[in-house]
Amino acid sequence: MRIAIAKFGQETSSFSPVSTTLDTFKLYGLYEGEALLEKARGVGAVGGFLDAAAALELEWTPIPLFSAWAGANGIITADTLKFFEDKLIASL
């Protein structure tokens, strides 16, 4: 069994005058492929999922797509959201 793994998150502050862009995600954490698995092991939701799958000795192959986090910032730009939508669809 193959399971695709992707993570996308941002804490939006509508009061912030600074928009969230792709550069914001790069600053806070944008990882692709194996780098996603390396950064996630033992921490956060993805790390918990990986740990649980290992504990259950499941026969599966993780397909790491990307992990993107932008911290607490202003509203995400439409171009940035479209970038991640397209990236997710293309990765699958």
N, C-alpha and C positions, 0 to 999 in steps of 0.2 A: 504494500500500500504506500502511495506517495501522498504527502500532505504539504501543500504550499503554505508558507509562513510569510505574513506581511504585517507590519505594524505602522500605524499612522496616527499621530496625536499632536494636539496643541491645546493649551488652556487659553481660550480667547478672552481678552479684555476689551470690550467694546468702547471703553473710555480711553484706551491708548491711541494716540495720534499716529503711531508708527505701524504701518501695515506689516503683516507677516509674508515674507517672500521665500523663494527657494534658498536664497542666501541665509536666511534665518534658520532653516532646517539644517543646512550645511554647518552652521556655527554650533548648534545645539546637539546634533546627532543625526547623520544620514549615512546609513550603512547598507551595503548591497551584498548579496551572495553569502559566501562563507563568513565574511566580516560580521554579518548579522548574528550568526550563531556564536561566534567568538565573544562578541560584546554582550550577548543575552544570557550566556550560561550562568546559572545561579542567582540571577537577579530579575525582578519584574515579572510581568505576566508571561512573556515568551519564555523566560528562563524557567518559570514554574511549570509551564506546559512541557518543556523539554525534560525537566526532572521527573515529572509524573509519568511521561511516556517511558523513560528509562526504568523507573521503578516497576512499572507494569510489564517490562520486558516485551513491549510490543514489537512486532515485525513491521517496520515502516521505514520509509526514507524521507527525511525532511528536505523540502525544496525551498531554500531560503530566497525570498524575492527581495524585499527591502524593509528597513526599519527607519522611520522618520519621526523625529520629535522636534518641536519648535518652542518648547517652554511656554511661559505665560507672556503673550504678546498681543498685538492688535489683530484686527480682522485679517484673515488670509486673503490674498489677492485672488481674483478669478483665474488668472494665468497660472498661479502656483497650484491651485486646486486641480485645474485641468491637467497640469503636468503629472500629478500623482494619479489621477484617474486613468490617464493614458498609459502610464507606466504599469499600473496594476493590470490592466486589460492586456497589454502587450506581453507581460511576464507570464500570464496564464496560458 
